[in-house]
Amino acid sequence: MRRWLIAVGVGVVVVGAIFAVAIANLGRFVTAHREWLATQVEDEIGRPVTFGDLGVSLRGGPGVRITDLHVPEDPSYGSGDLLSAREVRVTVRLWPALRGRFEIGRILLGGPILTVIRDLRGFNLDTLGRKPRQQHEHRERREPRPEFPLLVGLLDVRDGTVRYVDRRVEPARELTLERVDVAASDVTLDRPITVVATATLLGTERSQLRLTGSIGPLSSPLSTSPDLAPMPVDLQLAVPSLDGAALPAVTTALDQPLPAGVSLDGPLAIQASAQGTLDQLSVEGRIDATPAAVRWGRDVAKLGDLPCKVEVSGARNGGETVIRRAKLLLGSLEIDATGTMRPHEAVDVRIDSNHAALADLVAVFPAIREAEVGGNVEAHLTVQGVLATDPPPAVRGTVALDGVRARRPHDTLGVSDLTTTIAVGDGVARIPTTRFRLGDAPVDASGAFVLADRVLTVDHAAGELFGGSAEGSARIDLRHHERPAFTLDATARRVALQPLLAAFGARVAPHVEGLLDGSASLTGGGRPAIRRSIAGTVRAEVHDGMVHGVNLVDGVLGGVTGVEHIATLAPESLRAKHPELFGAADTRFEDLRATARIADGQARTDDLVMRSPSYTVTGGGTAGLDGSLDLTAKFVAGPALTADIVGSIKDARWAANDQHLLEVPFRLTGRLPEVRVRPDPAFVARVVGSALVDRANRALGGQKGGKDGKKDIVDEAVRGLQKLFGR
């Protein structure tokens, strides 16, 4: 036992002696080469280096401790420091130090701050290592450089900060990583370096980054200017929760900016990996944006409750990024893109989707999000061309719709039972003749559509519509989200008027019927009162029509004057003879023709003509889509009806026109079906006056008491007129 204790004591003494020798050697080296060390670093990086204390440290093993380290910025990029560190500790391996050979066992950077600046010239880091060669060689001749290999064993960074400033845009973008911790073991030039790094984005406490894997070895570790391009890497990045607002700055820092107009709000989960060499790197990435709100311009907005995931795989080849496969999961929709995608450059990809619910796709478009949408969609497309050019890349393939139904809130009509396959090619989407339902009515339609620069053009659309046929072209400008504009040129043949008006949301729809032949040239736009913005010209012919709740004939002929014996142009005998005119609650007509100018939610016409077998109405005025009317017109009875009226009441002859037909001017006002028909006051005065003069002449032409009789007739007329005009 005593021998063992003696042996241990001897060992302790020997180790202590060895340790003392190593420290002594290290101390002498530091003291003798302080200026030389600073000069060597300056020669290597091309910048002067300043530091505070430089001495021997025993913490963590024998080594050197440097405080208050500063590497200044290139003046052409600004003032301040490129790199500063509160403390640098460099430990050496014990046994080599005994022989004067210093192998670095560990490097620890405490509180380093690195500023990386990029502008149109490149990075500020690019200017490192540019010390004038002649000055460097002159110093080597005057000051012999001691030979010793610096083989690094372990590198640690604690509580570091990295600032990235991108001055290629105005204002400059800035991204800051805080609490940067890096542990790199086995740091040598001829073996892979194991790396574990963590960091936090400035201002985003929940954005924690973790990078693990290995880097290296260098292809030529002994080269004074080693080529980093073929250096192998195998790295994995995990970000359990990244603040979406910081993602644009991150992607810009990686020189892969998001598409213009994309914004995110909420947490994202990111996983990525990279394997290969720096010049030929295979990359894969996965982003789960389900909890986040994602917006792309004004047209696309995914809310936080819709599942959304993206998977990407590609390669970095010679400074060029090529995406070979991308997958998007949006609700039940899965879209796969395979081929070659060079961001902001050429694309040659095939896009395939599953048979997915259309509602999930519609949910990301705010303009139609509130619509009731059902059915399924499936797409198979190819995209070839150059991005960000005009014309855009060529898109070809098919989009299949199955059982689609759609209806906007508060609309009585909607599309349903729509199943078709849209063919896409040459910049045009073509829909073959397809049968579906618009409200309860079956519709057959086909068309060709072009969407370019947020302008949708309908080159030709035609189909069977509400029992008739229609065709036309349209242009919808979506460049202004709050005020989309459209132009429409269309013709219709034998189209049922009532469901057509209902499809446009016209309140007058329940009160009119008929078959429409017509043409329209209209413009409009804006939300939400798009109907009031419609302007243009409509030429219409309505056949076999009806106005519900209004008896125009009875309103015009019944109670014209209020004067005894000529109080009406429709006595009971006439009503009994023409029950189709006076007994119905509605007004029927054979045809109605008009040219209308549309503006401010109203149609104005001055050539309205309505015909029936018994009469004709001509006139003009305004009609609103809300059912309001203000028309001034003439009622002209046909020969047969004129003869029947004059035969029933002789004073009606005073209402005849030059063609000896009964003619009554009137005004129609109100809102269907509550409208008021009032004969023109001048017409009433003329008819009554003519009848009174005739009666007076007959009364004074041989009747006793002619003067009193004339007075009675005048009094009767005054009372009748007062009643007529509401006094």
Number of C-alpha atoms within 10 A of each C-alpha: 6 7 8 9 10 11 12 12 12 12 12 12 12 12 12 12 12 16 18 14 17 24 21 15 17 24 17 12 14 18 12 11 12 12 10 15 13 14 17 16 14 20 22 14 16 19 20 15 19 14 17 13 11 16 16 22 18 11 11 11 16 23 26 20 20 19 18 15 20 20 20 17 22 17 10 8 13 12 10 14 16 21 18 25 20 17 18 21 23 22 25 25 20 21 14 13 21 18 11 14 18 24 19 23 22 23 23 18 23 19 19 22 22 19 18 19 20 18 14 9 8 13 15 19 15 10 15 16 15 13 16 10 10 9 10 16 12 10 15 12 9 8 10 9 11 8 7 10 10 13 18 21 19 21 22 19 20 17 16 21 24 20 17 18 19 22 15 14 9 7 8 11 15 16 18 19 21 18 19 21 20 22 19 21 19 18 24 18 18 15 15 20 22 19 21 18 18 21 22 21 22 16 12 15 11 14 20 19 20 18 18 19 19 20 23 22 19 20 17 15 15 10 9 8 9 14 12 15 14 18 19 22 21 20 19 19 18 19 21 17 19 23 21 22 16 20 17 20 21 18 12 15 17 9 10 14 16 15 12 9 10 15 18 20 18 17 22 23 20 19 17 18 19 22 19 18 19 20 17 19 20 21 21 18 18 18 18 19 28 22 19 23 20 21 18 16 13 15 15 17 20 25 19 16 12 18 18 23 18 17 18 19 19 21 20 18 14 11 12 12 20 20 23 17 19 21 19 17 17 21 19 17 21 18 19 18 23 18 18 18 23 16 18 13 11 18 21 18 22 19 19 20 19 15 17 21 19 22 22 20 18 19 21 20 17 15 16 16 16 13 19 14 23 19 19 21 23 20 18 18 18 21 20 18 16 19 16 12 11 9 12 15 19 17 20 19 17 19 19 15 20 19 15 20 22 19 19 15 12 8 13 14 21 18 19 21 18 18 18 19 17 19 17 22 16 10 16 20 21 21 18 16 16 16 18 21 18 24 18 13 13 16 21 20 18 16 20 19 19 18 16 13 11 13 16 16 19 20 15 15 20 19 19 21 23 23 15 17 20 21 19 19 19 20 19 19 20 18 14 12 14 13 15 16 21 19 18 16 17 18 20 23 18 20 23 22 21 19 23 17 17 17 16 14 17 17 16 20 20 16 16 21 20 22 21 26 21 20 20 19 19 20 20 19 22 17 14 10 10 14 19 18 18 21 20 17 20 21 16 19 22 23 22 14 22 18 20 17 16 21 20 22 19 20 18 23 21 17 18 24 26 22 22 12 13 22 19 20 24 25 17 12 13 19 16 13 11 15 10 13 19 22 12 15 15 19 20 24 19 14 19 21 19 21 21 23 19 23 19 11 16 22 20 21 20 17 15 20 18 22 18 17 12 16 20 18 20 20 19 21 20 18 22 20 18 15 20 19 23 18 22 20 22 20 22 22 23 19 15 12 18 22 17 16 23 20 14 16 19 13 22 22 20 19 23 17 12 7 8 15 21 24 24 22 21 20 19 19 19 15 17 21 19 12 19 17 20 19 23 16 15 10 18 19 14 13 22 25 15 16 22 20 15 13 16 19 13 13 18 15 10 9 10 10 10 16 12 12 16 19 12 13 17 16 12 16 22 14 14 20 20 14 13 19 11 7 7
